[in-house]
């Protein structure tokens, strides 16, 4: 059997293979690197916002000289802290389950994408077309590597350093909620 080759079949193969490689890279990059860095940066931003929200007002509590008020306040805060921890455990389980589902879906999509690449390649070969895997594998790997470097640098320079939580907005929202609650209790 003589293999035929055309620019169209070569392009179909190259595009399918590059999409498959990019999907593979992005899936691995996201679940191995981005999620870890994103979690750390999110925790840092939350810490920044909470510190900005709480610290100035804790200093203002120094005017309370009555030990009984401080003990009651400390007890209330401890009780609230325990309730938040209890609810956080259930919420963390939900987040873990959700993230496991997202990972499962991403892996299914990756398997589907790679299967399509394989089916396209095998179909072209079955129809007697030359599939230039060896010829274009270096091009596909170089393209994937260049895009990987660009993705990594963009993530490190822009995404990782972008502060999406504005502390004053959080402070205003929390204070509005406290005022609304206080008014509803009157």
C-alpha positions, -999 to +999 in steps of 0.1 A: +000+000+000+014+034-010+008+062+014-006+094+001+002+128+016-014+161+013-010+195+030-046+192+043-041+158+060-007+170+073-024+201+088-052+181+102-028+158+120-005+186+132-035+206+146-050+176+163-016+166+178-008+201+190-043+205+206-038+171+223-003+181+236-016+215+248-045+199+266-022+174+282+002+202+293-025+225+306-042+198+325-009+187+342+002+223+347-031+233+363-035+204+387+002+201+397+013+237+398-015+263+395-038+249+422-009+248+447+003+283+440-033+297+437-042+282+471-011+298+487-018+332+471-055+331+480-046+324+516-021+353+515-047+377+501-072+366+527-046+370+555-038+405+541-075+415+540-083+401+575-052+417+590-062+450+575-097+446+587-091+434+623-058+449+635-068+486+635-099+478+655-082+456+680-061+485+691-093+505+696-105+480+722-078+491+746-102+516+761-121+487+777-109+486+812-136+463+827-122+428+829-157+413+829-164+428+794-131+415+781-138+380+795-173+380+779-160+393+746-132+366+747-158+339+754-181+351+726-151+351+701-141+316+712-176+303+707-178+319+673-144+305+664-155+269+674-187+273+653-167+285+623-143+256+626-172+231+628-188+246+597-155+248+579-150+211+582-182+204+563-174+231+537-139+217+532-153+183+525-176+198+499-147+217+483-126+185+483-154+166+467-160+193+441-123+195+432-122+157+429-151+159+404-134+187+385-102+166+383-122+136+371-139+157+344-106+172+333-091+137+330-121+125+310-118+155+287-081+148+283-087+112+275-114+122+250-091+147+234-062+123+231-086+096+218-098+120+191-061+126+181-055+089+180-087+082+160-079+110+135-044+097+131-055+061+127-083+071+103-059+090+081-035+060+081-064+036+073-074+058+044-039+054+030-026+088+041+009+094+055+007+106+091+039+127+097+043+119+134+081+116+133+084+145+109+064+169+130+069+156+165+098+180+172+077+210+159+048+199+181+070+196+212+088+229+205+054+247+201+041+231+233+073+240+252+071+277+240+035+279+251+044+262+284+071+288+291+047+316+282+020+302+304+044+297+333+058+333+330+024+348+327+012+330+357+043+339+377+045+375+367+008+385+363-016+361+379+004+353+410+010+389+418-025+403+410-043+412+442-080+406+437-091+412+473-094+449+481-092+451+520-113+483+523-141+467+503-141+437+527-140+460+557-169+480+544-190+448+537-183+433+571-191+465+589-224+469+568-233+433+578-227+441+615-247+473+614-276+455+596-275+427+621-275+452+650-305+471+635-324+439+630-320+430+667-336+462+679 
